[in-house]
Structures are given as C-alpha cells and as structure tokens.
C-alpha cells in the first residue's frame, strides 16, 4: 500500500484501543443545557430569546449578525432559565443561553426532508449550510458556509475530507465512518455540487484499516471521489499537512488552502452537511469520545450540544481513579478543563481523562540546543528559538521568524528532552502579536 505523508512530525502513542471498538451511543441530557453564543471563530451571536421563553429542539436561539459568524440552535425543549456569561473549554466566560430541560424533546415544525440536492443551486446549498449553523467539527470551528464560498478568483479543484483523526485517543471520526459512511460520501457529493470542477478525496490514516476498506467500497462507483491511505503520523490531520500529503502542494506562509486550490472539511462536518441539506436538520448534536485511563467505561457518544461534560463522565461510569488532568479534545492540541461543569460545544471532539501516569509532566530544564524541535516541526519553524524570544518578550523578532505560522500541534513539546513547554509559549506569543496588531 502506497501511504501518503508529509515532512517531519512525530509518533505519539495512539491510545485509541480504549474506544475504537465502541459503537456510538445516544445520550440524552438530564440537567440544564448551556448554549454559548460563540461556538465558532469570530464575534459572538446575539441571543434571540429571553429569560422565561420556551424553546424547542432545532429552534434558532442565537443570531449571527455579521460575516463569518455561525448561528446557534437549541438541542432540547424547555424554558430559558437565564442568559449569562458561562465558563467554556477555552477558559473564558462566554454569554450563554441556559435552558431548563423539560425532557420532552419537542421539535420545531419539520423542515423539508429528503431534499433532492442535485436540483439546488450553489447559493441555495450555501444558505442551508449557513442557517444550519455548521462549523468545522474537528475543533477549529470555522464557519463552513464561509469556507465553502472562497473568492471567485480561487480555482478550487480539490475537496479534501479530513478523516485522518491523527490526535491520540480520539475515535469519534473513526466510528462515524464505520456507522455512517454512506452519509459521509453523500455529504461530500453535496460539496462537489458546489464545486462541480473539483475532485473529492477522503484521507484516512492506515491505523483504521476497517474504515479504509469500507470507504473505498462506498466510493467505488463515484468517478469524482477517491480514498487516500495516509501514513499514521502526527499531525497528519492538520490542514496544511493533509493538503501536502494528498496533493503534494505546499500552502505558502500567510496563505490559505484556497490559494492552492483546496478546501478541507472534517469528516464530522461533511456528515452534518448531509443531515442539514438532505434531512433539514440544524447542527444540534455531535459525536464525542469520552476516554482515557481514568474513565471507567470509555465510549463514543452522540451528544446534544450544551450537555454538561460532568454528565458525560457520569454516563461512562465516572472515574476509576482521580484524573490528574481532564482535557477537552485530544492530548496534543486539546484544552485542559478547570471544571467538569463545561458545556459540550460544536468543536468538542473528545473528553480525555488522564491518570497520573498518563498525564505526568516532568519539570522543565535548560534547553540543550539539540534541535529535535526543529526536526519535528511540520511547519519548518525553530520552536526553541521562538520560545526564547517569547520569554524575552521580543515579539517583533518572533513575528519575523514566522512565529504566526505555528499550528500549535505540540510536536516540539512532545520531543523536547528538556521538557520545555514550547507550544504553550508559542501560543502566547501568537496571541500577543495578534493583539498588538489590533491595537495599532
């Protein structure tokens, strides 16, 4: 098998055996649901409801008043209990609609179902995707209708479905392919209707042979869709690395995938496009992997957005030992949670509960200038040097050395023998540079 790959990268332990064989289970929340008005890159939505209002499943409760924003829908029926700032996985408080769940799950009037998308125009498809509130569900949460509508001068010839799922421990995309593979292929066909001159590619790491075999079978009769087997290496699923692996094109510094003729969408996003366009369903749920050595029963759960992480942990049997760390997402790029009372959002791909052994982080020591971070960096940066610049607050030099190109994958921190917190430092550096630019 000819496995495609990119330059550099690392090979962290997979940790996927804990949940890769667990079929997706539906979970219905018991307590209040919290809907942050910002579940996407960009400014928050404006609440469309007020305290005391009754809402239904699928009802729009957050309006996007501006370009590049994504609407929010309720995933349950019940009464608006409050509208207030609530702590989210990113560590900041976001204005949120809090709904008291009535456990009835009464839906809004049914939208048109079983649409024949082949009869819809590009504009109609984009409008459906926009009104469904779809964002990148791999974690980036970039509004999908914006990504699928690049400037007219961009010649898009490759639509890439990111099914690599290179992040350790996470298996939600893997299970989604095994259980809803035909819907994913149809979702890609919908995107290809928006870009009729493009070809579709589904990139899957070779540590998922069952998914590779199934998706190849499902795509057999599609002349414009091809499945690509990828080498199992991190961060194979990073947008620029995936593009290089499949098309051999490099996205230049400061440029976007559309500049090299590509659009990349996560496999969960493509599945949701099918649900929204064909079945008329807005984004109100997603698959989340709850896993790690500290959890009693690792599972893949279909979760209603707004559900408390605490409820998900309890549904998986709770902790078999106190976790040293709970992460929203995977161990390489996820965000450490300070509390379990955090809502599941559009970009929540996993809840990772690490034991003391799994989450052990030695104290950092002095850099020995070994260059391992340079050898590992998939963006061809000098993480150790950039880290030093951040420590000295030399952010102009940080920018000159392309610090903003860092994709925060964590490869540098993973290989550093001095155990320096390189990616954390670079993350701060990037945010500081961007904040300084806004001030100017």
NORJOFEN-V6316 format. One record per residue. N is the residue number from 0. RES is the residue in three letters. SS is DSSP state (alpha for helix, beta for strand, coil for the rest). OMEGA is omega as a letter, one per 30 degrees, with the letter a starting at -180 (* if undefined). Layout:
n->N res->RES ss->SS omega->OMEGA
n->N res->RES ss->SS omega->OMEGA
This chain:
n->0 res->UNK ss->coil omega->l
n->1 res->UNK ss->coil omega->a
n->2 res->UNK ss->coil omega->a
n->3 res->UNK ss->beta omega->l
n->4 res->UNK ss->coil omega->a
n->5 res->UNK ss->coil omega->a
n->6 res->UNK ss->coil omega->l
n->7 res->UNK ss->coil omega->a
n->8 res->UNK ss->coil omega->a
n->9 res->UNK ss->beta omega->a
n->10 res->UNK ss->coil omega->l
n->11 res->UNK ss->coil omega->l
n->12 res->UNK ss->coil omega->a
n->13 res->UNK ss->coil omega->a
n->14 res->UNK ss->coil omega->a
n->15 res->UNK ss->alpha omega->a
n->16 res->UNK ss->alpha omega->a
n->17 res->UNK ss->alpha omega->a
n->18 res->UNK ss->coil omega->a
n->19 res->UNK ss->coil omega->l
n->20 res->UNK ss->coil omega->a
n->21 res->UNK ss->coil omega->l
n->22 res->UNK ss->coil omega->a
n->23 res->UNK ss->beta omega->l
n->24 res->UNK ss->beta omega->l
n->25 res->UNK ss->beta omega->l
n->26 res->UNK ss->beta omega->l
n->27 res->UNK ss->coil omega->a
n->28 res->UNK ss->coil omega->a
n->29 res->UNK ss->coil omega->a
n->30 res->UNK ss->coil omega->l
n->31 res->UNK ss->coil omega->l
n->32 res->UNK ss->beta omega->a
n->33 res->UNK ss->beta omega->a
n->34 res->UNK ss->beta omega->l
n->35 res->UNK ss->beta omega->a
n->36 res->UNK ss->coil omega->l
n->37 res->UNK ss->coil omega->l
n->38 res->UNK ss->coil omega->a
n->39 res->UNK ss->coil omega->l
n->40 res->UNK ss->coil omega->l
n->41 res->UNK ss->coil omega->a
n->42 res->UNK ss->coil omega->a
n->43 res->UNK ss->coil omega->l
n->44 res->UNK ss->coil omega->l
n->45 res->UNK ss->beta omega->a
n->46 res->UNK ss->beta omega->l
n->47 res->UNK ss->coil omega->a
n->48 res->UNK ss->coil omega->l
n->49 res->UNK ss->coil omega->a
n->50 res->UNK ss->coil omega->a
n->51 res->UNK ss->coil omega->l
n->52 res->UNK ss->coil omega->l
n->53 res->UNK ss->beta omega->l
n->54 res->UNK ss->beta omega->a
n->55 res->UNK ss->coil omega->l
n->56 res->UNK ss->beta omega->l
n->57 res->UNK ss->coil omega->l
n->58 res->UNK ss->coil omega->l
n->59 res->UNK ss->beta omega->a
n->60 res->UNK ss->beta omega->l
n->61 res->UNK ss->beta omega->a
n->62 res->UNK ss->beta omega->l
n->63 res->UNK ss->coil omega->l
n->64 res->UNK ss->coil omega->a
n->65 res->UNK ss->coil omega->a
n->66 res->UNK ss->coil omega->l
n->67 res->UNK ss->coil omega->l
n->68 res->UNK ss->coil omega->a
n->69 res->UNK ss->coil omega->a
n->70 res->UNK ss->coil omega->a
n->71 res->UNK ss->beta omega->l
n->72 res->UNK ss->beta omega->l
n->73 res->UNK ss->coil omega->l
n->74 res->UNK ss->coil omega->l
n->75 res->UNK ss->coil omega->l
n->76 res->UNK ss->coil omega->a
n->77 res->UNK ss->beta omega->a
n->78 res->UNK ss->beta omega->l
n->79 res->UNK ss->beta omega->a
n->80 res->UNK ss->beta omega->a
n->81 res->UNK ss->beta omega->l
n->82 res->UNK ss->beta omega->a
n->83 res->UNK ss->beta omega->l
n->84 res->UNK ss->beta omega->a
n->85 res->UNK ss->beta omega->l
n->86 res->UNK ss->beta omega->l
n->87 res->UNK ss->coil omega->a
n->88 res->UNK ss->coil omega->a
n->89 res->UNK ss->coil omega->l
n->90 res->UNK ss->coil omega->l
n->91 res->UNK ss->coil omega->l
n->92 res->UNK ss->beta omega->a
n->93 res->UNK ss->beta omega->l
n->94 res->UNK ss->beta omega->a
n->95 res->UNK ss->beta omega->l
n->96 res->UNK ss->beta omega->a
n->97 res->UNK ss->beta omega->a
n->98 res->UNK ss->beta omega->l
n->99 res->UNK ss->beta omega->a
n->100 res->UNK ss->beta omega->l
n->101 res->UNK ss->coil omega->l
n->102 res->UNK ss->coil omega->l
n->103 res->UNK ss->coil omega->l
n->104 res->UNK ss->coil omega->l
n->105 res->UNK ss->coil omega->a
n->106 res->UNK ss->beta omega->l
n->107 res->UNK ss->coil omega->l
n->108 res->UNK ss->coil omega->a
n->109 res->UNK ss->coil omega->l
n->110 res->UNK ss->coil omega->l
n->111 res->UNK ss->coil omega->a
n->112 res->UNK ss->coil omega->a
n->113 res->UNK ss->coil omega->l
n->114 res->UNK ss->coil omega->l
n->115 res->UNK ss->coil omega->a
n->116 res->UNK ss->alpha omega->a
n->117 res->UNK ss->alpha omega->l
n->118 res->UNK ss->alpha omega->a
n->119 res->UNK ss->coil omega->l
n->120 res->UNK ss->coil omega->l
n->121 res->UNK ss->alpha omega->a
n->122 res->UNK ss->alpha omega->l
n->123 res->UNK ss->alpha omega->l
n->124 res->UNK ss->alpha omega->l
n->125 res->UNK ss->alpha omega->l
n->126 res->UNK ss->alpha omega->l
n->127 res->UNK ss->alpha omega->a
n->128 res->UNK ss->alpha omega->l
n->129 res->UNK ss->alpha omega->a
n->130 res->UNK ss->alpha omega->l
n->131 res->UNK ss->coil omega->l
n->132 res->UNK ss->coil omega->a
n->133 res->UNK ss->coil omega->l
n->134 res->UNK ss->beta omega->l
n->135 res->UNK ss->coil omega->a
n->136 res->UNK ss->coil omega->l
n->137 res->UNK ss->coil omega->l
n->138 res->UNK ss->coil omega->a
n->139 res->UNK ss->coil omega->l
n->140 res->UNK ss->coil omega->l
n->141 res->UNK ss->coil omega->a
n->142 res->UNK ss->beta omega->a
n->143 res->UNK ss->alpha omega->a
n->144 res->UNK ss->alpha omega->l
n->145 res->UNK ss->alpha omega->a
n->146 res->UNK ss->alpha omega->a
n->147 res->UNK ss->coil omega->l
n->148 res->UNK ss->coil omega->a
n->149 res->UNK ss->coil omega->l
n->150 res->UNK ss->coil omega->a
n->151 res->UNK ss->coil omega->a
n->152 res->UNK ss->coil omega->l
n->153 res->UNK ss->coil omega->a
n->154 res->UNK ss->coil omega->a
n->155 res->UNK ss->coil omega->l
n->156 res->UNK ss->coil omega->a
n->157 res->UNK ss->beta omega->l
n->158 res->UNK ss->beta omega->a
n->159 res->UNK ss->beta omega->l
n->160 res->UNK ss->beta omega->a
n->161 res->UNK ss->beta omega->l
n->162 res->UNK ss->coil omega->a
n->163 res->UNK ss->coil omega->a
n->164 res->UNK ss->coil omega->a
n->165 res->UNK ss->coil omega->a
n->166 res->UNK ss->coil omega->l
n->167 res->UNK ss->coil omega->l
n->168 res->UNK ss->coil omega->a
n->169 res->UNK ss->coil omega->a
n->170 res->UNK ss->coil omega->a
n->171 res->UNK ss->alpha omega->l
n->172 res->UNK ss->alpha omega->l
n->173 res->UNK ss->alpha omega->a
n->174 res->UNK ss->alpha omega->l
n->175 res->UNK ss->alpha omega->l
n->176 res->UNK ss->alpha omega->a
n->177 res->UNK ss->alpha omega->a
n->178 res->UNK ss->alpha omega->a
n->179 res->UNK ss->alpha omega->a
n->180 res->UNK ss->alpha omega->a
n->181 res->UNK ss->alpha omega->l
n->182 res->UNK ss->alpha omega->l
n->183 res->UNK ss->alpha omega->l
n->184 res->UNK ss->alpha omega->l
n->185 res->UNK ss->alpha omega->l
n->186 res->UNK ss->alpha omega->l
n->187 res->UNK ss->alpha omega->l
n->188 res->UNK ss->alpha omega->l
n->189 res->UNK ss->alpha omega->l
n->190 res->UNK ss->alpha omega->l
n->191 res->UNK ss->alpha omega->l
n->192 res->UNK ss->alpha omega->l
n->193 res->UNK ss->alpha omega->l
n->194 res->UNK ss->coil omega->a
n->195 res->UNK ss->coil omega->a
n->196 res->UNK ss->coil omega->a
n->197 res->UNK ss->coil omega->l
n->198 res->UNK ss->beta omega->a
n->199 res->UNK ss->beta omega->l
n->200 res->UNK ss->beta omega->l
n->201 res->UNK ss->beta omega->a
n->202 res->UNK ss->beta omega->a
n->203 res->UNK ss->beta omega->l
n->204 res->UNK ss->beta omega->a
n->205 res->UNK ss->coil omega->l
n->206 res->UNK ss->coil omega->l
n->207 res->UNK ss->coil omega->a
n->208 res->UNK ss->alpha omega->l
n->209 res->UNK ss->alpha omega->l
n->210 res->UNK ss->alpha omega->l
n->211 res->UNK ss->alpha omega->a
n->212 res->UNK ss->alpha omega->a
n->213 res->UNK ss->alpha omega->a
n->214 res->UNK ss->alpha omega->l
n->215 res->UNK ss->alpha omega->l
n->216 res->UNK ss->alpha omega->a
n->217 res->UNK ss->alpha omega->a
n->218 res->UNK ss->coil omega->a
n->219 res->UNK ss->coil omega->a
n->220 res->UNK ss->coil omega->l
n->221 res->UNK ss->coil omega->a
n->222 res->UNK ss->coil omega->a
n->223 res->UNK ss->coil omega->l
n->224 res->UNK ss->beta omega->a
n->225 res->UNK ss->beta omega->l
n->226 res->UNK ss->beta omega->a
n->227 res->UNK ss->beta omega->l
n->228 res->UNK ss->beta omega->a
n->229 res->UNK ss->beta omega->l
n->230 res->UNK ss->coil omega->l
n->231 res->UNK ss->coil omega->a
n->232 res->UNK ss->coil omega->a
n->233 res->UNK ss->beta omega->g
n->234 res->UNK ss->coil omega->a
n->235 res->UNK ss->coil omega->a
n->236 res->UNK ss->coil omega->l
n->237 res->UNK ss->coil omega->a
n->238 res->UNK ss->alpha omega->a
n->239 res->UNK ss->alpha omega->l
n->240 res->UNK ss->alpha omega->l
n->241 res->UNK ss->alpha omega->l
n->242 res->UNK ss->alpha omega->l
n->243 res->UNK ss->alpha omega->a
n->244 res->UNK ss->alpha omega->a
n->245 res->UNK ss->alpha omega->a
n->246 res->UNK ss->alpha omega->a
n->247 res->UNK ss->coil omega->l
n->248 res->UNK ss->coil omega->l
n->249 res->UNK ss->coil omega->l
n->250 res->UNK ss->coil omega->a
n->251 res->UNK ss->coil omega->l
n->252 res->UNK ss->coil omega->l
n->253 res->UNK ss->coil omega->a
n->254 res->UNK ss->coil omega->a
n->255 res->UNK ss->coil omega->l
n->256 res->UNK ss->alpha omega->a
n->257 res->UNK ss->alpha omega->l
n->258 res->UNK ss->alpha omega->l
n->259 res->UNK ss->alpha omega->l
n->260 res->UNK ss->coil omega->a
n->261 res->UNK ss->beta omega->l
n->262 res->UNK ss->beta omega->a
n->263 res->UNK ss->beta omega->l
n->264 res->UNK ss->beta omega->l
n->265 res->UNK ss->beta omega->a
n->266 res->UNK ss->alpha omega->l
n->267 res->UNK ss->alpha omega->l
n->268 res->UNK ss->alpha omega->a
n->269 res->UNK ss->alpha omega->l
n->270 res->UNK ss->alpha omega->l
n->271 res->UNK ss->alpha omega->l
n->272 res->UNK ss->alpha omega->l
n->273 res->UNK ss->alpha omega->a
n->274 res->UNK ss->alpha omega->a
n->275 res->UNK ss->alpha omega->a
n->276 res->UNK ss->alpha omega->a
n->277 res->UNK ss->alpha omega->a
n->278 res->UNK ss->alpha omega->l
n->279 res->UNK ss->coil omega->a
n->280 res->UNK ss->coil omega->l
n->281 res->UNK ss->coil omega->l
n->282 res->UNK ss->coil omega->l
n->283 res->UNK ss->coil omega->l
n->284 res->UNK ss->beta omega->l
n->285 res->UNK ss->beta omega->l
n->286 res->UNK ss->beta omega->a
n->287 res->UNK ss->beta omega->l
n->288 res->UNK ss->beta omega->l
n->289 res->UNK ss->beta omega->a
n->290 res->UNK ss->beta omega->a
n->291 res->UNK ss->coil omega->a
n->292 res->UNK ss->coil omega->a
n->293 res->UNK ss->coil omega->a
n->294 res->UNK ss->beta omega->a
n->295 res->UNK ss->coil omega->a
n->296 res->UNK ss->coil omega->l
n->297 res->UNK ss->coil omega->a
n->298 res->UNK ss->beta omega->l
n->299 res->UNK ss->beta omega->a
n->300 res->UNK ss->beta omega->l
n->301 res->UNK ss->beta omega->a
n->302 res->UNK ss->beta omega->l
n->303 res->UNK ss->beta omega->a
n->304 res->UNK ss->coil omega->a
n->305 res->UNK ss->coil omega->l
n->306 res->UNK ss->coil omega->l
n->307 res->UNK ss->beta omega->l
n->308 res->UNK ss->alpha omega->l
n->309 res->UNK ss->alpha omega->l
n->310 res->UNK ss->alpha omega->a
n->311 res->UNK ss->alpha omega->l
n->312 res->UNK ss->alpha omega->l
n->313 res->UNK ss->alpha omega->a
n->314 res->UNK ss->alpha omega->l
n->315 res->UNK ss->coil omega->l
n->316 res->UNK ss->coil omega->a
n->317 res->UNK ss->coil omega->a
n->318 res->UNK ss->beta omega->l
n->319 res->UNK ss->coil omega->l
n->320 res->UNK ss->coil omega->a
n->321 res->UNK ss->coil omega->l
n->322 res->UNK ss->coil omega->l
n->323 res->UNK ss->coil omega->a
n->324 res->UNK ss->beta omega->l
n->325 res->UNK ss->beta omega->a
n->326 res->UNK ss->beta omega->l
n->327 res->UNK ss->beta omega->a
n->328 res->UNK ss->coil omega->a
n->329 res->UNK ss->coil omega->a
n->330 res->UNK ss->coil omega->a
n->331 res->UNK ss->coil omega->a
n->332 res->UNK ss->coil omega->a
n->333 res->UNK ss->coil omega->a
n->334 res->UNK ss->beta omega->l
n->335 res->UNK ss->beta omega->a
n->336 res->UNK ss->coil omega->l
n->337 res->UNK ss->coil omega->a
n->338 res->UNK ss->coil omega->l
n->339 res->UNK ss->coil omega->a
n->340 res->UNK ss->coil omega->a
n->341 res->UNK ss->coil omega->a
n->342 res->UNK ss->beta omega->l
n->343 res->UNK ss->coil omega->a
n->344 res->UNK ss->coil omega->a
n->345 res->UNK ss->coil omega->a
n->346 res->UNK ss->coil omega->a
n->347 res->UNK ss->coil omega->a
n->348 res->UNK ss->coil omega->a
n->349 res->UNK ss->beta omega->l
n->350 res->UNK ss->beta omega->a
n->351 res->UNK ss->beta omega->a
n->352 res->UNK ss->beta omega->a
n->353 res->UNK ss->beta omega->l
n->354 res->UNK ss->coil omega->l
n->355 res->UNK ss->coil omega->l
n->356 res->UNK ss->coil omega->a
n->357 res->UNK ss->coil omega->a
n->358 res->UNK ss->coil omega->a
n->359 res->UNK ss->coil omega->l
n->360 res->UNK ss->coil omega->l
n->361 res->UNK ss->coil omega->l
n->362 res->UNK ss->coil omega->l
n->363 res->UNK ss->coil omega->l
n->364 res->UNK ss->coil omega->a
n->365 res->UNK ss->coil omega->l
n->366 res->UNK ss->coil omega->l
n->367 res->UNK ss->coil omega->l
n->368 res->UNK ss->coil omega->a
n->369 res->UNK ss->coil omega->l
n->370 res->UNK ss->coil omega->a
n->371 res->UNK ss->alpha omega->a
n->372 res->UNK ss->alpha omega->l
n->373 res->UNK ss->alpha omega->l
n->374 res->UNK ss->alpha omega->a
n->375 res->UNK ss->alpha omega->a
n->376 res->UNK ss->coil omega->a
n->377 res->UNK ss->coil omega->l
n->378 res->UNK ss->coil omega->l
n->379 res->UNK ss->coil omega->l
n->380 res->UNK ss->coil omega->l
n->381 res->UNK ss->coil omega->a
n->382 res->UNK ss->alpha omega->l
n->383 res->UNK ss->alpha omega->l
n->384 res->UNK ss->alpha omega->l
n->385 res->UNK ss->alpha omega->l
n->386 res->UNK ss->alpha omega->l
n->387 res->UNK ss->alpha omega->l
n->388 res->UNK ss->alpha omega->l
n->389 res->UNK ss->alpha omega->l
n->390 res->UNK ss->alpha omega->l
n->391 res->UNK ss->coil omega->l
n->392 res->UNK ss->coil omega->l
n->393 res->UNK ss->coil omega->a
n->394 res->UNK ss->alpha omega->l
n->395 res->UNK ss->alpha omega->l
n->396 res->UNK ss->alpha omega->l
n->397 res->UNK ss->alpha omega->a
n->398 res->UNK ss->alpha omega->a
n->399 res->UNK ss->alpha omega->l
n->400 res->UNK ss->coil omega->l
n->401 res->UNK ss->coil omega->l
n->402 res->UNK ss->alpha omega->a
n->403 res->UNK ss->alpha omega->l
n->404 res->UNK ss->alpha omega->l
n->405 res->UNK ss->coil omega->l
n->406 res->UNK ss->coil omega->l
n->407 res->UNK ss->coil omega->a
n->408 res->UNK ss->coil omega->l
n->409 res->UNK ss->coil omega->l
n->410 res->UNK ss->alpha omega->a
n->411 res->UNK ss->alpha omega->l
n->412 res->UNK ss->alpha omega->a
n->413 res->UNK ss->alpha omega->a
n->414 res->UNK ss->alpha omega->a
n->415 res->UNK ss->coil omega->l
n->416 res->UNK ss->coil omega->l
n->417 res->UNK ss->coil omega->l
n->418 res->UNK ss->coil omega->l
n->419 res->UNK ss->coil omega->a
n->420 res->UNK ss->coil omega->a
n->421 res->UNK ss->alpha omega->a
n->422 res->UNK ss->alpha omega->l
n->423 res->UNK ss->alpha omega->l
n->424 res->UNK ss->alpha omega->l
n->425 res->UNK ss->alpha omega->l
n->426 res->UNK ss->alpha omega->l
n->427 res->UNK ss->alpha omega->l
n->428 res->UNK ss->alpha omega->l
n->429 res->UNK ss->alpha omega->a
n->430 res->UNK ss->alpha omega->l
n->431 res->UNK ss->alpha omega->l
n->432 res->UNK ss->alpha omega->a
n->433 res->UNK ss->alpha omega->l
n->434 res->UNK ss->alpha omega->l
n->435 res->UNK ss->alpha omega->l
n->436 res->UNK ss->alpha omega->a
n->437 res->UNK ss->alpha omega->l
n->438 res->UNK ss->alpha omega->a
n->439 res->UNK ss->coil omega->*
